[in-house]
Amino acid sequence: MSTPVRKTRWLRTIQAVLWSFVGLRKNSEYQQDIEKLNPFHIIGVAIVAAMLFVFGLIALVHWVVVQPTGL
């Protein structure tokens, strides 16, 4: 018996990862994600989202520190 191929939409995967970052998930939605989402897609989206978050923080700090004083 073979394992069924998990087909999913990327939007659903992105949504699941973002909700996981926030930490607000219903148990029923978590169970649905386990059944339907591809774990490799989740890992890929999570890595990209984490990198975007870190680069966004770096850009924000750079913007705040390098602001011209206007004096």
N, C-alpha and C positions, 0 to 999 in steps of 0.2 A: 504494500500500500504506500503510495507516495503522498507527500505533503502538498496540499493545494497551494498554488501560486497566489501570493498576496498582491492584489492590484489595489492601488490607492491613488488618490489625487494628491498632488504636491501641496495644494492649499490646506488640505486637512492635516498633513504632516507638519506644515509650518505652524498651523494653529495649535496643534498638540504640543509642539516644542515651546512656543511662546507661553502657553498656559502653564507649562511645567516650570519655566523660568520664574513666573510670578508665584507659583505655588498654590494656585487655586484650581483644583480639579475635583469633580465628583467621582466617586468610586465607579459608578456605572459607565461614565465616559472613559475612564481609565481602562476598564475591562474591554470596552469596544475598541479602543486604540490598540490594545494588545492583540486582539483578534484580527484587526484589519490592516494595521500599518506595518510596513516593512522596516525591520530594525536598522538596516543599513541606511535607509533614507532618513530615519530619525537621527542617527549618529551624524550623518553629513549635514543635515539642516542645523543641528545643535552646534556643531563646530563652526559653521558659517555665522550663525547668530551670535555666538560668543565672541568671535573675531570682530564682527561689526560693533558689538557693544564695547569692547575694549578700545577699538579705534575711535569710536565716537567719544568715549571718555577722554582719550588722549587729545583729540581735536578740541574738545570743550576746554580742557585745561590749557592747552596752547593758546586758544583764543582769549581766555581770561588773562593769562599771564602777559601776553604780548600786546594787549590793548594800548594804543597810543594815549598818552596823558593829555595831550592838547594844550600843554602849557607854553 
